[in-house]
Amino acid sequence: MPKRKIQFEKDPEFEQHLVDLARVTRVVKGGKRLSFRACIVINNKQGEIGTGIAKGADVSIAIEKAVKKAKKNLIKPPIVNETIPHWIRAKYGAAEVLLRPAPKGHGIVAGGVVRTVLSAAGIKNVTAKILGSNNKMNNVQATIKALQSFKKEQV
């Protein structure tokens, strides 16, 4: 049987940002089993953003599975004048993130993966602070939770 070459097509609709890639092992009876864990943030350039975490036997398999999960978890955070509507503080596990709106021209002042998530979301002016854990995946989840929990505009 001939070997098939696996070819991955990059989805032109989505832009991918690799946040974390880790080699993880689990101990089984015969020794250690190696796998890879990928954390991906995707955006579609229209304000929608999603995140996915998946494991696979190979790096490309883990990334592909994470992208598939991220496509299922798309959210659209509200953007007002290239910034966020109000202050927000969100917590996921031990990770806590504080997001503050900023004036036009200020840029994204944020550290670590929070900067990646906010720029992928299309927010141009914001100040952020990571308050709790420095775990990348939990900080991504806390930032997504913050972006989801903005108050809706009263009309």
N, CA, C and O atoms as a GROMACS GRO file, in nm:
protein
  620
    1MET      N    1   0.085  -0.119   0.000
    1MET     CA    2   0.000   0.000   0.000
    1MET      C    3   0.089   0.125   0.000
    1MET      O    4   0.177   0.136   0.085
    2PRO      N    5   0.068   0.218  -0.094
    2PRO     CA    6   0.154   0.337  -0.101
    2PRO      C    7   0.128   0.431   0.016
    2PRO      O    8   0.015   0.444   0.064
    3LYS      N    9   0.235   0.497   0.059
    3LYS     CA   10   0.221   0.593   0.169
    3LYS      C   11   0.158   0.721   0.116
    3LYS      O   12   0.195   0.772   0.010
    4ARG      N   13   0.063   0.772   0.192
    4ARG     CA   14   0.000   0.899   0.154
    4ARG      C   15   0.072   1.013   0.223
    4ARG      O   16   0.105   1.004   0.341
    5LYS      N   17   0.096   1.117   0.150
    5LYS     CA   18   0.156   1.235   0.208
    5LYS      C   19   0.044   1.322   0.264
    5LYS      O   20  -0.047   1.363   0.192
    6ILE      N   21   0.052   1.350   0.393
    6ILE     CA   22  -0.050   1.432   0.457
    6ILE      C   23  -0.015   1.578   0.433
    6ILE      O   24   0.094   1.624   0.470
    7GLN      N   25  -0.107   1.650   0.373
    7GLN     CA   26  -0.083   1.791   0.343
    7GLN      C   27  -0.192   1.874   0.410
    7GLN      O   28  -0.311   1.847   0.395
    8PHE      N   29  -0.149   1.975   0.484
    8PHE     CA   30  -0.243   2.060   0.556
    8PHE      C   31  -0.259   2.190   0.479
    8PHE      O   32  -0.162   2.256   0.443
    9GLU      N   33  -0.384   2.226   0.456
    9GLU     CA   34  -0.412   2.353   0.390
    9GLU      C   35  -0.440   2.457   0.496
    9GLU      O   36  -0.519   2.435   0.588
   10LYS      N   37  -0.374   2.570   0.483
   10LYS     CA   38  -0.403   2.680   0.575
   10LYS      C   39  -0.534   2.744   0.532
   10LYS      O   40  -0.552   2.779   0.416
   11ASP      N   41  -0.622   2.757   0.626
   11ASP     CA   42  -0.753   2.816   0.597
   11ASP      C   43  -0.734   2.966   0.572
   11ASP      O   44  -0.691   3.038   0.662
   12PRO      N   45  -0.764   3.014   0.451
   12PRO     CA   46  -0.742   3.156   0.423
   12PRO      C   47  -0.836   3.247   0.500
   12PRO      O   48  -0.811   3.366   0.516
   13GLU      N   49  -0.945   3.188   0.549
   13GLU     CA   50  -1.045   3.265   0.623
   13GLU      C   51  -0.995   3.301   0.762
   13GLU      O   52  -1.033   3.405   0.816
   14PHE      N   53  -0.909   3.217   0.821
   14PHE     CA   54  -0.864   3.238   0.958
   14PHE      C   55  -0.714   3.262   0.966
   14PHE      O   56  -0.635   3.203   0.892
   15GLU      N   57  -0.677   3.350   1.059
   15GLU     CA   58  -0.537   3.378   1.089
   15GLU      C   59  -0.504   3.304   1.219
   15GLU      O   60  -0.578   3.316   1.317
   16GLN      N   61  -0.394   3.228   1.221
   16GLN     CA   62  -0.362   3.147   1.337
   16GLN      C   63  -0.244   3.205   1.414
   16GLN      O   64  -0.148   3.255   1.355
   17HIS      N   65  -0.253   3.199   1.547
   17HIS     CA   66  -0.144   3.242   1.634
   17HIS      C   67  -0.116   3.128   1.732
   17HIS      O   68  -0.203   3.090   1.810
   18LEU      N   69   0.005   3.073   1.727
   18LEU     CA   70   0.042   2.966   1.818
   18LEU      C   71   0.086   3.028   1.950
   18LEU      O   72   0.187   3.098   1.955
   19VAL      N   73   0.010   3.003   2.056
   19VAL     CA   74   0.037   3.062   2.186
   19VAL      C   75   0.133   2.975   2.266
   19VAL      O   76   0.228   3.026   2.326
   20ASP      N   77   0.109   2.844   2.265
   20ASP     CA   78   0.191   2.755   2.346
   20ASP      C   79   0.201   2.620   2.277
   20ASP      O   80   0.102   2.566   2.228
   21LEU      N   81   0.322   2.565   2.275
   21LEU     CA   82   0.344   2.432   2.223
   21LEU      C   83   0.431   2.359   2.324
   21LEU      O   84   0.543   2.403   2.352
   22ALA      N   85   0.381   2.250   2.378
   22ALA     CA   86   0.455   2.180   2.484
   22ALA      C   87   0.464   2.031   2.455
   22ALA      O   88   0.372   1.971   2.398
   23ARG      N   89   0.575   1.974   2.495
   23ARG     CA   90   0.593   1.829   2.489
   23ARG      C   91   0.547   1.774   2.622
   23ARG      O   92   0.602   1.809   2.727
   24VAL      N   93   0.448   1.688   2.621
   24VAL     CA   94   0.396   1.633   2.746
   24VAL      C   95   0.410   1.482   2.744
   24VAL      O   96   0.405   1.419   2.638
   25THR      N   97   0.428   1.425   2.862
   25THR     CA   98   0.440   1.279   2.871
   25THR      C   99   0.343   1.227   2.974
   25THR      O  100   0.306   1.296   3.069
   26ARG      N  101   0.302   1.103   2.954
   26ARG     CA  102   0.224   1.036   3.057
   26ARG      C  103   0.292   0.902   3.083
   26ARG      O  104   0.344   0.839   2.992
   27VAL      N  105   0.289   0.861   3.206
   27VAL     CA  106   0.356   0.738   3.245
   27VAL      C  107   0.258   0.622   3.234
   27VAL      O  108   0.149   0.626   3.291
   28VAL      N  109   0.297   0.522   3.159
   28VAL     CA  110   0.218   0.400   3.143
   28VAL      C  111   0.302   0.282   3.188
   28VAL      O  112   0.419   0.298   3.224
   29LYS      N  113   0.244   0.164   3.185
   29LYS     CA  114   0.311   0.044   3.234
   29LYS      C  115   0.448   0.020   3.167
   29LYS      O  116   0.544  -0.017   3.234
   30GLY      N  117   0.456   0.042   3.038
   30GLY     CA  118   0.580   0.016   2.965
   30GLY      C  119   0.680   0.129   2.968
   30GLY      O  120   0.792   0.112   2.919
   31GLY      N  121   0.646   0.244   3.024
   31GLY     CA  122   0.738   0.359   3.025
   31GLY      C  123   0.663   0.489   3.012
   31GLY      O  124   0.558   0.509   3.074
   32LYS      N  125   0.717   0.579   2.928
   32LYS     CA  126   0.654   0.710   2.910
   32LYS      C  127   0.603   0.724   2.768
   32LYS      O  128   0.670   0.685   2.673
   33ARG      N  129   0.484   0.781   2.754
   33ARG     CA  130   0.426   0.809   2.622
   33ARG      C  131   0.438   0.959   2.597
   33ARG      O  132   0.395   1.040   2.678
   34LEU      N  133   0.495   0.993   2.484
   34LEU     CA  134   0.518   1.132   2.448
   34LEU      C  135   0.406   1.182   2.357
   34LEU      O  136   0.366   1.112   2.264
   35SER      N  137   0.356   1.302   2.384
   35SER     CA  138   0.261   1.367   2.294
   35SER      C  139   0.287   1.518   2.299
   35SER      O  140   0.366   1.566   2.380
   36PHE      N  141   0.220   1.590   2.213
   36PHE     CA  142   0.238   1.735   2.205
   36PHE      C  143   0.106   1.805   2.232
   36PHE      O  144   0.000   1.760   2.190
   37ARG      N  145   0.114   1.917   2.304
   37ARG     CA  146  -0.004   1.996   2.336
   37ARG      C  147   0.012   2.133   2.270
   37ARG      O  148   0.116   2.198   2.284
   38ALA      N  149  -0.091   2.175   2.198
   38ALA     CA  150  -0.088   2.304   2.129
   38ALA      C  151  -0.202   2.392   2.176
   38ALA      O  152  -0.314   2.345   2.194
   39CYS      N  153  -0.173   2.519   2.196
   39CYS     CA  154  -0.274   2.618   2.229
   39CYS      C  155  -0.272   2.722   2.117
   39CYS      O  156  -0.170   2.786   2.092
   40ILE      N  157  -0.386   2.738   2.050
   40ILE     CA  158  -0.395   2.822   1.931
   40ILE      C  159  -0.501   2.929   1.951
   40ILE      O  160  -0.605   2.904   2.011
   41VAL      N  161  -0.474   3.049   1.900
   41VAL     CA  162  -0.574   3.156   1.895
   41VAL      C  163  -0.594   3.188   1.748
   41VAL      O  164  -0.498   3.212   1.676
   42ILE      N  165  -0.721   3.187   1.703
   42ILE     CA  166  -0.750   3.218   1.563
   42ILE      C  167  -0.842   3.339   1.556
   42ILE      O  168  -0.918   3.367   1.649
   43ASN      N  169  -0.834   3.411   1.443
   43ASN     CA  170  -0.927   3.522   1.418
   43ASN      C  171  -0.958   3.526   1.270
   43ASN      O  172  -0.880   3.478   1.187
   44ASN      N  173  -1.072   3.584   1.236
   44ASN     CA  174  -1.114   3.587   1.096
   44ASN      C  175  -1.114   3.728   1.037
   44ASN      O  176  -1.179   3.752   0.936
   45LYS      N  177  -1.042   3.820   1.098
   45LYS     CA  178  -1.026   3.958   1.051
   45LYS      C  179  -1.156   4.037   1.045
   45LYS      O  180  -1.160   4.147   0.988
   46GLN      N  181  -1.264   3.982   1.104
   46GLN     CA  182  -1.390   4.055   1.113
   46GLN      C  183  -1.432   4.070   1.258
   46GLN      O  184  -1.550   4.091   1.287
   47GLY      N  185  -1.337   4.060   1.350
   47GLY     CA  186  -1.367   4.080   1.490
   47GLY      C  187  -1.397   3.954   1.569
   47GLY      O  188  -1.415   3.960   1.690
   48GLU      N  189  -1.404   3.839   1.503
   48GLU     CA  190  -1.430   3.714   1.575
   48GLU      C  191  -1.297   3.649   1.614
   48GLU      O  192  -1.200   3.652   1.539
   49ILE      N  193  -1.297   3.590   1.733
   49ILE     CA  194  -1.175   3.527   1.785
   49ILE      C  195  -1.214   3.397   1.855
   49ILE      O  196  -1.321   3.386   1.914
   50GLY      N  197  -1.125   3.300   1.848
   50GLY     CA  198  -1.150   3.172   1.914
   50GLY      C  199  -1.020   3.112   1.963
   50GLY      O  200  -0.913   3.142   1.911
   51THR      N  201  -1.030   3.026   2.062
   51THR     CA  202  -0.912   2.960   2.115
   51THR      C  203  -0.937   2.810   2.128
   51THR      O  204  -1.049   2.766   2.155
   52GLY      N  205  -0.831   2.733   2.107
   52GLY     CA  206  -0.842   2.589   2.116
   52GLY      C  207  -0.716   2.527   2.173
   52GLY      O  208  -0.605   2.572   2.143
   53ILE      N  209  -0.732   2.424   2.255
   53ILE     CA  210  -0.620   2.351   2.315
   53ILE      C  211  -0.641   2.204   2.282
   53ILE      O  212  -0.748   2.148   2.307
   54ALA      N  213  -0.538   2.141   2.225
   54ALA     CA  214  -0.551   1.999   2.189
   54ALA      C  215  -0.416   1.930   2.197
   54ALA      O  216  -0.311   1.993   2.190
   55LYS      N  217  -0.423   1.798   2.212
   55LYS     CA  218  -0.302   1.716   2.215
   55LYS      C  219  -0.302   1.622   2.096
   55LYS      O  220  -0.407   1.585   2.045
   56GLY      N  221  -0.182   1.586   2.052
   56GLY     CA  222  -0.169   1.491   1.943
   56GLY      C  223  -0.033   1.423   1.948
   56GLY      O  224   0.058   1.469   2.016
   57ALA      N  225  -0.022   1.313   1.875
   57ALA     CA  226   0.102   1.237   1.872
   57ALA      C  227   0.213   1.314   1.801
   57ALA      O  228   0.331   1.291   1.825
   58ASP      N  229   0.174   1.405   1.713
   58ASP     CA  230   0.268   1.485   1.635
   58ASP      C  231   0.230   1.632   1.651
   58ASP      O  232   0.116   1.664   1.685
   59VAL      N  233   0.326   1.721   1.628
   59VAL     CA  234   0.300   1.865   1.643
   59VAL      C  235   0.190   1.910   1.547
   59VAL      O  236   0.099   1.982   1.586
   60SER      N  237   0.199   1.868   1.421
   60SER     CA  238   0.102   1.913   1.321
   60SER      C  239  -0.039   1.862   1.354
   60SER      O  240  -0.137   1.932   1.330
   61ILE      N  241  -0.049   1.740   1.407
   61ILE     CA  242  -0.180   1.685   1.445
   61ILE      C  243  -0.238   1.766   1.561
   61ILE      O  244  -0.357   1.797   1.562
   62ALA      N  245  -0.154   1.799   1.660
   62ALA     CA  246  -0.200   1.877   1.774
   62ALA      C  247  -0.248   2.016   1.730
   62ALA      O  248  -0.351   2.064   1.778
   63ILE      N  249  -0.174   2.079   1.640
   63ILE     CA  250  -0.212   2.212   1.592
   63ILE      C  251  -0.343   2.205   1.514
   63ILE      O  252  -0.430   2.290   1.531
   64GLU      N  253  -0.355   2.105   1.428
   64GLU     CA  254  -0.477   2.089   1.348
   64GLU      C  255  -0.600   2.068   1.437
   64GLU      O  256  -0.706   2.127   1.412
   65LYS      N  257  -0.587   1.985   1.540
   65LYS     CA  258  -0.698   1.960   1.633
   65LYS      C  259  -0.733   2.086   1.711
   65LYS      O  260  -0.850   2.114   1.734
   66ALA      N  261  -0.630   2.162   1.753
   66ALA     CA  262  -0.654   2.286   1.828
   66ALA      C  263  -0.726   2.389   1.741
   66ALA      O  264  -0.814   2.460   1.789
   67VAL      N  265  -0.689   2.398   1.613
   67VAL     CA  266  -0.756   2.492   1.522
   67VAL      C  267  -0.903   2.452   1.503
   67VAL      O  268  -0.991   2.538   1.500
   68LYS      N  269  -0.927   2.322   1.491
   68LYS     CA  270  -1.065   2.272   1.475
   68LYS      C  271  -1.149   2.308   1.598
   68LYS      O  272  -1.265   2.347   1.585
   69LYS      N  273  -1.091   2.294   1.718
   69LYS     CA  274  -1.162   2.330   1.841
   69LYS      C  275  -1.184   2.481   1.849
   69LYS      O  276  -1.290   2.527   1.893
   70ALA      N  277  -1.084   2.558   1.806
   70ALA     CA  278  -1.094   2.704   1.811
   70ALA      C  279  -1.206   2.755   1.720
   70ALA      O  280  -1.273   2.853   1.753
   71LYS      N  281  -1.226   2.690   1.607
   71LYS     CA  282  -1.333   2.730   1.514
   71LYS      C  283  -1.471   2.710   1.575
   71LYS      O  284  -1.567   2.778   1.538
   72LYS      N  285  -1.482   2.615   1.668
   72LYS     CA  286  -1.609   2.590   1.734
   72LYS      C  287  -1.636   2.688   1.847
   72LYS      O  288  -1.751   2.701   1.891
   73ASN      N  289  -1.533   2.757   1.896
   73ASN     CA  290  -1.546   2.847   2.011
   73ASN      C  291  -1.527   2.993   1.973
   73ASN      O  292  -1.461   3.067   2.046
   74LEU      N  293  -1.583   3.036   1.862
   74LEU     CA  294  -1.566   3.175   1.818
   74LEU      C  295  -1.656   3.270   1.898
   74LEU      O  296  -1.773   3.240   1.922
   75ILE      N  297  -1.599   3.383   1.937
   75ILE     CA  298  -1.676   3.489   2.003
   75ILE      C  299  -1.648   3.621   1.931
   75ILE      O  300  -1.547   3.634   1.861
   76LYS      N  301  -1.736   3.718   1.948
   76LYS     CA  302  -1.716   3.850   1.888
   76LYS      C  303  -1.721   3.955   1.999
   76LYS      O  304  -1.829   3.997   2.041
   77PRO      N  305  -1.603   3.998   2.047
   77PRO     CA  306  -1.602   4.098   2.154
   77PRO      C  307  -1.642   4.237   2.102
   77PRO      O  308  -1.611   4.271   1.988
   78PRO      N  309  -1.709   4.316   2.185
   78PRO     CA  310  -1.749   4.450   2.140
   78PRO      C  311  -1.628   4.544   2.136
   78PRO      O  312  -1.549   4.550   2.230
   79ILE      N  313  -1.616   4.618   2.026
   79ILE     CA  314  -1.507   4.715   2.011
   79ILE      C  315  -1.570   4.851   1.987
   79ILE      O  316  -1.647   4.869   1.893
   80VAL      N  317  -1.536   4.948   2.073
   80VAL     CA  318  -1.589   5.083   2.064
   80VAL      C  319  -1.471   5.178   2.044
   80VAL      O  320  -1.386   5.188   2.132
   81ASN      N  321  -1.465   5.246   1.931
   81ASN     CA  322  -1.355   5.338   1.899
   81ASN      C  323  -1.219   5.271   1.913
   81ASN      O  324  -1.128   5.327   1.975
   82GLU      N  325  -1.204   5.153   1.857
   82GLU     CA  326  -1.079   5.075   1.858
   82GLU      C  327  -1.033   5.031   1.997
   82GLU      O  328  -0.918   4.992   2.013
   83THR      N  329  -1.122   5.037   2.097
   83THR     CA  330  -1.088   4.993   2.231
   83THR      C  331  -1.205   4.916   2.290
   83THR      O  332  -1.305   4.889   2.222
   84ILE      N  333  -1.193   4.881   2.416
   84ILE     CA  334  -1.301   4.806   2.484
   84ILE      C  335  -1.396   4.905   2.551
   84ILE      O  336  -1.355   5.017   2.580
   85PRO      N  337  -1.522   4.867   2.578
   85PRO     CA  338  -1.620   4.960   2.633
   85PRO      C  339  -1.591   5.008   2.776
   85PRO      O  340  -1.618   5.124   2.807
   86HIS      N  341  -1.538   4.921   2.863
   86HIS     CA  342  -1.516   4.959   3.003
   86HIS      C  343  -1.412   4.867   3.066
   86HIS      O  344  -1.369   4.768   3.005
   87TRP      N  345  -1.371   4.900   3.189
   87TRP     CA  346  -1.278   4.816   3.265
   87TRP      C  347  -1.340   4.679   3.286
   87TRP      O  348  -1.462   4.667   3.300
   88ILE      N  349  -1.258   4.579   3.288
   88ILE     CA  350  -1.308   4.444   3.318
   88ILE      C  351  -1.196   4.362   3.382
   88ILE      O  352  -1.079   4.375   3.348
   89ARG      N  353  -1.238   4.280   3.476
   89ARG     CA  354  -1.144   4.192   3.544
   89ARG      C  355  -1.202   4.051   3.537
   89ARG      O  356  -1.317   4.029   3.577
   90ALA      N  357  -1.124   3.957   3.487
   90ALA     CA  358  -1.174   3.820   3.473
   90ALA      C  359  -1.072   3.722   3.529
   90ALA      O  360  -0.951   3.746   3.525
   91LYS      N  361  -1.124   3.612   3.580
   91LYS     CA  362  -1.040   3.512   3.643
   91LYS      C  363  -1.072   3.375   3.584
   91LYS      O  364  -1.189   3.341   3.565
   92TYR      N  365  -0.969   3.298   3.557
   92TYR     CA  366  -0.984   3.160   3.512
   92TYR      C  367  -0.878   3.079   3.585
   92TYR      O  368  -0.759   3.094   3.560
   93GLY      N  369  -0.922   2.993   3.675
   93GLY     CA  370  -0.826   2.920   3.759
   93GLY      C  371  -0.755   3.020   3.849
   93GLY      O  372  -0.820   3.102   3.913
   94ALA      N  373  -0.623   3.013   3.853
   94ALA     CA  374  -0.545   3.108   3.933
   94ALA      C  375  -0.505   3.230   3.851
   94ALA      O  376  -0.450   3.326   3.905
   95ALA      N  377  -0.532   3.227   3.720
   95ALA     CA  378  -0.495   3.339   3.633
   95ALA      C  379  -0.603   3.447   3.638
   95ALA      O  380  -0.722   3.418   3.628
   96GLU      N  381  -0.559   3.570   3.655
   96GLU     CA  382  -0.650   3.684   3.658
   96GLU      C  383  -0.598   3.791   3.564
   96GLU      O  384  -0.479   3.820   3.561
   97VAL      N  385  -0.690   3.852   3.488
   97VAL     CA  386  -0.652   3.952   3.389
   97VAL      C  387  -0.736   4.077   3.409
   97VAL      O  388  -0.857   4.069   3.428
   98LEU      N  389  -0.671   4.192   3.403
   98LEU     CA  390  -0.739   4.322   3.412
   98LEU      C  391  -0.723   4.392   3.279
   98LEU      O  392  -0.611   4.410   3.231
   99LEU      N  393  -0.834   4.433   3.218
   99LEU     CA  394  -0.832   4.504   3.090
   99LEU      C  395  -0.893   4.643   3.110
   99LEU      O  396  -0.998   4.658   3.172
  100ARG      N  397  -0.823   4.744   3.057
  100ARG     CA  398  -0.870   4.883   3.068
  100ARG      C  399  -0.873   4.947   2.930
  100ARG      O  400  -0.782   4.925   2.851
  101PRO      N  401  -0.976   5.025   2.900
  101PRO     CA  402  -0.978   5.096   2.771
  101PRO      C  403  -0.869   5.203   2.767
  101PRO      O  404  -0.827   5.255   2.870
  102ALA      N  405  -0.826   5.234   2.648
  102ALA     CA  406  -0.719   5.334   2.631
  102ALA      C  407  -0.758   5.430   2.518
  102ALA      O  408  -0.836   5.393   2.430
  103PRO      N  409  -0.705   5.553   2.520
  103PRO     CA  410  -0.738   5.648   2.414
  103PRO      C  411  -0.674   5.609   2.280
  103PRO      O  412  -0.581   5.528   2.275
  104LYS      N  413  -0.724   5.668   2.173
  104LYS     CA  414  -0.675   5.640   2.038
  104LYS      C  415  -0.526   5.673   2.029
  104LYS      O  416  -0.481   5.778   2.076
  105GLY      N  417  -0.449   5.584   1.967
  105GLY     CA  418  -0.306   5.606   1.951
  105GLY      C  419  -0.221   5.547   2.062
  105GLY      O  420  -0.098   5.551   2.055
  106HIS      N  421  -0.284   5.494   2.165
  106HIS     CA  422  -0.213   5.440   2.282
  106HIS      C  423  -0.147   5.306   2.250
  106HIS      O  424  -0.036   5.279   2.296
  107GLY      N  425  -0.215   5.223   2.172
  107GLY     CA  426  -0.163   5.092   2.137
  107GLY      C  427  -0.201   4.986   2.240
  107GLY      O  428  -0.275   5.013   2.334
  108ILE      N  429  -0.149   4.867   2.220
  108ILE     CA  430  -0.176   4.757   2.312
  108ILE      C  431  -0.061   4.749   2.412
  108ILE      O  432   0.052   4.716   2.376
  109VAL      N  433  -0.092   4.781   2.537
  109VAL     CA  434   0.008   4.770   2.643
  109VAL      C  435  -0.033   4.649   2.726
  109VAL      O  436  -0.117   4.659   2.816
  110ALA      N  437   0.027   4.535   2.695
  110ALA     CA  438  -0.007   4.410   2.762
  110ALA      C  439   0.113   4.317   2.752
  110ALA      O  440   0.196   4.330   2.662
  111GLY      N  441   0.120   4.225   2.844
  111GLY     CA  442   0.232   4.133   2.845
  111GLY      C  443   0.190   3.993   2.805
  111GLY      O  444   0.074   3.956   2.815
  112GLY      N  445   0.287   3.918   2.759
  112GLY     CA  446   0.266   3.776   2.732
  112GLY      C  447   0.159   3.746   2.630
  112GLY      O  448   0.148   3.813   2.527
  113VAL      N  449   0.080   3.644   2.660
  113VAL     CA  450  -0.020   3.597   2.566
  113VAL      C  451  -0.143   3.686   2.558
  113VAL      O  452  -0.220   3.678   2.463
  114VAL      N  453  -0.161   3.772   2.657
  114VAL     CA  454  -0.275   3.864   2.656
  114VAL      C  455  -0.263   3.958   2.536
  114VAL      O  456  -0.363   3.991   2.472
  115ARG      N  457  -0.143   4.002   2.506
  115ARG     CA  458  -0.117   4.088   2.390
  115ARG      C  459  -0.158   4.016   2.261
  115ARG      O  460  -0.221   4.076   2.174
  116THR      N  461  -0.121   3.890   2.249
  116THR     CA  462  -0.154   3.811   2.130
  116THR      C  463  -0.305   3.799   2.112
  116THR      O  464  -0.356   3.816   2.001
  117VAL      N  465  -0.376   3.771   2.221
  117VAL     CA  466  -0.522   3.754   2.214
  117VAL      C  467  -0.588   3.886   2.177
  117VAL      O  468  -0.678   3.889   2.093
  118LEU      N  469  -0.546   3.996   2.240
  118LEU     CA  470  -0.609   4.126   2.214
  118LEU      C  471  -0.581   4.175   2.072
  118LEU      O  472  -0.670   4.232   2.009
  119SER      N  473  -0.460   4.155   2.022
  119SER     CA  474  -0.431   4.197   1.885
  119SER      C  475  -0.506   4.111   1.784
  119SER      O  476  -0.551   4.160   1.681
  120ALA      N  477  -0.520   3.981   1.814
  120ALA     CA  478  -0.597   3.892   1.726
  120ALA      C  479  -0.744   3.931   1.724
  120ALA      O  480  -0.812   3.914   1.623
  121ALA      N  481  -0.794   3.984   1.837
  121ALA     CA  482  -0.935   4.025   1.846
  121ALA      C  483  -0.962   4.154   1.769
  121ALA      O  484  -1.077   4.189   1.745
  122GLY      N  485  -0.856   4.226   1.729
  122GLY     CA  486  -0.874   4.349   1.654
  122GLY      C  487  -0.884   4.472   1.740
  122GLY      O  488  -0.923   4.579   1.692
  123ILE      N  489  -0.851   4.460   1.868
  123ILE     CA  490  -0.853   4.574   1.960
  123ILE      C  491  -0.719   4.645   1.946
  123ILE      O  492  -0.613   4.585   1.965
  124LYS      N  493  -0.724   4.775   1.913
  124LYS     CA  494  -0.599   4.846   1.885
  124LYS      C  495  -0.544   4.925   2.004
  124LYS      O  496  -0.423   4.945   2.014
  125ASN      N  497  -0.632   4.968   2.095
  125ASN     CA  498  -0.589   5.050   2.208
  125ASN      C  499  -0.646   4.992   2.338
  125ASN      O  500  -0.766   4.997   2.361
  126VAL      N  501  -0.558   4.938   2.420
  126VAL     CA  502  -0.601   4.878   2.546
  126VAL      C  503  -0.480   4.862   2.637
  126VAL      O  504  -0.368   4.845   2.590
  127THR      N  505  -0.505   4.868   2.767
  127THR     CA  506  -0.401   4.841   2.866
  127THR      C  507  -0.446   4.717   2.943
  127THR      O  508  -0.561   4.708   2.985
  128ALA      N  509  -0.354   4.623   2.960
  128ALA     CA  510  -0.389   4.499   3.029
  128ALA      C  511  -0.283   4.464   3.131
  128ALA      O  512  -0.166   4.501   3.116
  129LYS      N  513  -0.324   4.393   3.234
  129LYS     CA  514  -0.231   4.349   3.338
  129LYS      C  515  -0.267   4.207   3.377
  129LYS      O  516  -0.383   4.176   3.404
  130ILE      N  517  -0.166   4.120   3.379
  130ILE     CA  518  -0.184   3.983   3.428
  130ILE      C  519  -0.159   3.988   3.578
  130ILE      O  520  -0.052   4.028   3.623
  131LEU      N  521  -0.260   3.947   3.656
  131LEU     CA  522  -0.250   3.962   3.802
  131LEU      C  523  -0.219   3.831   3.874
  131LEU      O  524  -0.152   3.833   3.977
  132GLY      N  525  -0.265   3.720   3.823
  132GLY     CA  526  -0.249   3.594   3.895
  132GLY      C  527  -0.134   3.512   3.842
  132GLY      O  528  -0.019   3.556   3.841
  133SER      N  529  -0.166   3.395   3.798
  133SER     CA  530  -0.070   3.297   3.750
  133SER      C  531  -0.004   3.342   3.620
  133SER      O  532  -0.058   3.426   3.547
  134ASN      N  533   0.112   3.287   3.590
  134ASN     CA  534   0.176   3.315   3.462
  134ASN      C  535   0.161   3.197   3.366
  134ASN      O  536   0.238   3.184   3.270
  135ASN      N  537   0.062   3.111   3.392
  135ASN     CA  538   0.032   2.998   3.305
  135ASN      C  539  -0.030   3.052   3.176
  135ASN      O  540  -0.135   3.117   3.180
  136LYS      N  541   0.034   3.026   3.062
  136LYS     CA  542  -0.009   3.082   2.935
  136LYS      C  543  -0.152   3.044   2.898
  136LYS      O  544  -0.231   3.128   2.857
  137MET      N  545  -0.183   2.916   2.912
  137MET     CA  546  -0.316   2.870   2.870
  137MET      C  547  -0.427   2.928   2.957
  137MET      O  548  -0.533   2.964   2.906
  138ASN      N  549  -0.404   2.938   3.088
  138ASN     CA  550  -0.504   2.997   3.176
  138ASN      C  551  -0.519   3.147   3.152
  138ASN      O  552  -0.629   3.201   3.164
  139ASN      N  553  -0.409   3.215   3.118
  139ASN     CA  554  -0.417   3.357   3.086
  139ASN      C  555  -0.495   3.380   2.958
  139ASN      O  556  -0.570   3.478   2.948
  140VAL      N  557  -0.480   3.292   2.859
  140VAL     CA  558  -0.559   3.302   2.736
  140VAL      C  559  -0.707   3.284   2.770
  140VAL      O  560  -0.791   3.361   2.723
  141GLN      N  561  -0.738   3.183   2.850
  141GLN     CA  562  -0.879   3.157   2.886
  141GLN      C  563  -0.938   3.273   2.966
  141GLN      O  564  -1.054   3.308   2.947
  142ALA      N  565  -0.859   3.333   3.056
  142ALA     CA  566  -0.907   3.447   3.135
  142ALA      C  567  -0.934   3.568   3.045
  142ALA      O  568  -1.032   3.639   3.065
  143THR      N  569  -0.848   3.590   2.946
  143THR     CA  570  -0.867   3.701   2.853
  143THR      C  571  -0.991   3.680   2.768
  143THR      O  572  -1.068   3.773   2.747
  144ILE      N  573  -1.012   3.558   2.720
  144ILE     CA  574  -1.132   3.526   2.641
  144ILE      C  575  -1.257   3.544   2.727
  144ILE      O  576  -1.358   3.597   2.680
  145LYS      N  577  -1.249   3.501   2.852
  145LYS     CA  578  -1.362   3.516   2.945
  145LYS      C  579  -1.394   3.664   2.967
  145LYS      O  580  -1.511   3.703   2.973
  146ALA      N  581  -1.289   3.747   2.978
  146ALA     CA  582  -1.309   3.891   2.994
  146ALA      C  583  -1.374   3.951   2.870
  146ALA      O  584  -1.466   4.033   2.882
  147LEU      N  585  -1.329   3.911   2.752
  147LEU     CA  586  -1.385   3.963   2.628
  147LEU      C  587  -1.531   3.920   2.607
  147LEU      O  588  -1.608   3.990   2.542
  148GLN      N  589  -1.567   3.803   2.664
  148GLN     CA  590  -1.705   3.754   2.653
  148GLN      C  591  -1.799   3.827   2.746
  148GLN      O  592  -1.918   3.840   2.717
  149SER      N  593  -1.748   3.875   2.860
  149SER     CA  594  -1.837   3.921   2.966
  149SER      C  595  -1.859   4.072   2.970
  149SER      O  596  -1.892   4.126   3.075
  150PHE      N  597  -1.842   4.140   2.858
  150PHE     CA  598  -1.874   4.284   2.856
  150PHE      C  599  -2.024   4.304   2.861
  150PHE      O  600  -2.101   4.223   2.810
  151LYS      N  601  -2.064   4.415   2.925
  151LYS     CA  602  -2.206   4.447   2.933
  151LYS      C  603  -2.255   4.484   2.795
  151LYS      O  604  -2.186   4.553   2.719
  152LYS      N  605  -2.374   4.438   2.762
  152LYS     CA  606  -2.435   4.471   2.632
  152LYS      C  607  -2.488   4.614   2.636
  152LYS      O  608  -2.532   4.662   2.740
  153GLU      N  609  -2.482   4.682   2.519
  153GLU     CA  610  -2.530   4.820   2.511
  153GLU      C  611  -2.681   4.825   2.527
  153GLU      O  612  -2.753   4.744   2.468
  154GLN      N  613  -2.728   4.919   2.606
  154GLN     CA  614  -2.871   4.942   2.624
  154GLN      C  615  -2.920   5.036   2.516
  154GLN      O  616  -2.868   5.146   2.501
  155VAL      N  617  -3.022   4.994   2.440
  155VAL     CA  618  -3.074   5.079   2.332
  155VAL      C  619  -3.212   5.128   2.367
  155VAL      O  620  -3.273   5.201   2.289
   0.00000   0.00000   0.00000
